Amino acid sequence: MNRFRKIPATVITGFLGAGKTTLVRHLLSQADGRRIALIVNEFGDVGVDGDLLSACGIEGCREDDIIELANGCLCCTVADEFLPAMERLLSRPLPPEHIIIETSGLALPKPLVKAFDWPDVRSKVTVDGVVVVVDGPAMAAGRFESTVEERARPDHDNPLEEVFDDQLACADMVLLNKADLMEAGQIEALAATLKGKLRPGVKLVATRQGDVDARILLGLEARAEDDLDARPTLHDTAQDHNHDDFESFAVPVGTVGDPQAVAGRLGQIIARHDILRLKGFLSVAGKDMRHVVQAVGGRISGYYDRPWKPGEERAGQLVVIGLKGLDREAIRSSITGDS
Ligand SMILES: Nc1nc2c(ncn2[C@@H]2O[C@H](COP(=O)(O)OP(=O)(O)OP(=O)(O)O)[C@@H](O)[C@H]2O)c(=O)[nH]1
């Protein structure tokens, strides 16, 4: 590699559960020997995505190359967490050839891209592109839109809509994901609405499981740090960004007998409490494999991802994310079956 060439960095953002980690996994599977480092950020204080990625078993995806920044939102912890992580990566004897940053679903990309303007970073790294993953079915269900009645209220403020629109305003490429769950006409209609929210020239493609060619997605050459002014958003700095609208907590879960039964129960709990995202791991009686639980709104899936490691505590744990005001006790006791 030319040592005078800046290292490209790709920021992958998109609302909770849109498919960011799935996309990252897909990109890593196409790394072709390229040294790709990953910075993964989560809103909750328990890192699930980094753990899932390090267990992905993809050749060339080394645990060392994954830096997990849990407990907060990258856009709000730029100086304390993100820049030191970047410095660690850049000072390696063999620095990465590409850096992928997966933000939390609630992060605003613009304050993060601004961090690439810091002299130490700017001289070595460029933002190749900001990629926004959109959860097509959630958008079709109106998840990111206020109703007419809501808009009519003077104090109207819809945190989901604001995060969604700010992410799109900063995009260089948008993936309209979960195309497998939508009709062709629906995809066209959503694409038309999305185009109205994007800067001219931004690429938009419909995807399933983030199935996009890494040569395109990791080669946008946008130099986003140079044209931040062309990306006007509602919240330009992390200080403007009110994470108080959302909350997250983790629920420890004892060994379960039947993960399907747990999933059925979770479906009811998610609907009752309007939980936006729930994910984590379960220990299942009589199984040596760890069981992953993924829920985005009411859509729940589960699978065994890897054997429990020798000496690893077989501890089940689920992370719950929703709008502020979740009834933590009720959710906790319904999940653990204490109610
Ligand atoms: N049907 C379908 N499911 C998908 C697709 N992409 C992702 N998923 C599923 O959606 C769920 C969430 O995917 P993730 O990749 O973890 O989403 P994320 O954006 O990283 O989630 P957070 O980091 O928690 O915000 C998982 O169960 C995925 O398997 C898709 O194209 N189609």
The ligand as an SDF file (V2000), in Angstrom:
LIG
                    3D

 32 34  0  0  0  0  0  0  0  0999 V2000
  -35.6370  -10.7010    6.6760 N   0  0  0  0  0  0  0  0  0  0  0  0
  -34.5120  -10.0010    6.7880 C   0  0  0  0  0  0  0  0  0  0  0  0
  -33.9240   -9.8670    7.9830 N   0  0  0  0  0  0  0  0  0  0  0  0
  -32.7860   -9.1420    8.0630 C   0  0  0  0  0  0  0  0  0  0  0  0
  -32.1890   -8.5400    6.9290 C   0  0  0  0  0  0  0  0  0  0  0  0
  -31.0570   -7.8890    7.3370 N   0  0  0  0  0  0  0  0  0  0  0  0
  -30.9680   -8.0890    8.6680 C   0  0  0  0  0  0  0  0  0  0  0  0
  -31.9970   -8.8440    9.1070 N   0  0  0  0  0  0  0  0  0  0  0  0
  -32.2770   -9.2950   10.4740 C   0  0  0  0  0  0  0  0  0  0  0  0
  -32.6030   -8.1520   11.2710 O   0  0  0  0  0  0  0  0  0  0  0  0
  -32.1340   -8.3300   12.6070 C   0  0  0  0  0  0  0  0  0  0  0  0
  -31.2400   -7.1610   12.9890 C   0  0  0  0  0  0  0  0  0  0  0  0
  -30.0900   -7.1990   12.1660 O   0  0  0  0  0  0  0  0  0  0  0  0
  -28.7100   -6.5270   12.6180 P   0  0  0  0  0  0  0  0  0  0  0  0
  -27.7750   -6.6850   11.4700 O   0  0  0  0  0  0  0  0  0  0  0  0
  -28.3020   -7.0340   13.9300 O   0  0  0  0  0  0  0  0  0  0  0  0
  -29.1860   -5.0250   12.7670 O   0  0  0  0  0  0  0  0  0  0  0  0
  -28.3600   -3.7940   13.3490 P   0  0  0  0  0  0  0  0  0  0  0  0
  -28.7390   -2.6250   12.5280 O   0  0  0  0  0  0  0  0  0  0  0  0
  -26.9140   -4.1270   13.4350 O   0  0  0  0  0  0  0  0  0  0  0  0
  -28.9710   -3.6830   14.8120 O   0  0  0  0  0  0  0  0  0  0  0  0
  -28.4910   -2.6960   16.0190 P   0  0  0  0  0  0  0  0  0  0  0  0
  -26.9950   -2.6510   15.9640 O   0  0  0  0  0  0  0  0  0  0  0  0
  -29.0320   -3.3420   17.2260 O   0  0  0  0  0  0  0  0  0  0  0  0
  -29.1060   -1.3730   15.7610 O   0  0  0  0  0  0  0  0  0  0  0  0
  -31.4060   -9.6690   12.6260 C   0  0  0  0  0  0  0  0  0  0  0  0
  -32.3030  -10.6560   13.0880 O   0  0  0  0  0  0  0  0  0  0  0  0
  -31.0590   -9.8960   11.1600 C   0  0  0  0  0  0  0  0  0  0  0  0
  -30.9380  -11.2620   10.8340 O   0  0  0  0  0  0  0  0  0  0  0  0
  -32.8340   -8.6990    5.6580 C   0  0  0  0  0  0  0  0  0  0  0  0
  -32.4150   -8.1830    4.6160 O   0  0  0  0  0  0  0  0  0  0  0  0
  -33.9880   -9.4460    5.6600 N   0  0  0  0  0  0  0  0  0  0  0  0
  1  2  1  0
  2  3  2  0
  2 32  1  0
  3  4  1  0
  4  5  2  0
  4  8  1  0
  5  6  1  0
  5 30  1  0
  6  7  2  0
  7  8  1  0
  8  9  1  0
  9 10  1  0
  9 28  1  0
 10 11  1  0
 11 12  1  0
 11 26  1  0
 12 13  1  0
 13 14  1  0
 14 15  2  0
 14 16  1  0
 14 17  1  0
 17 18  1  0
 18 19  2  0
 18 20  1  0
 18 21  1  0
 21 22  1  0
 22 23  2  0
 22 24  1  0
 22 25  1  0
 26 27  1  0
 26 28  1  0
 28 29  1  0
 30 31  2  0
 30 32  1  0
M  END
$$$$
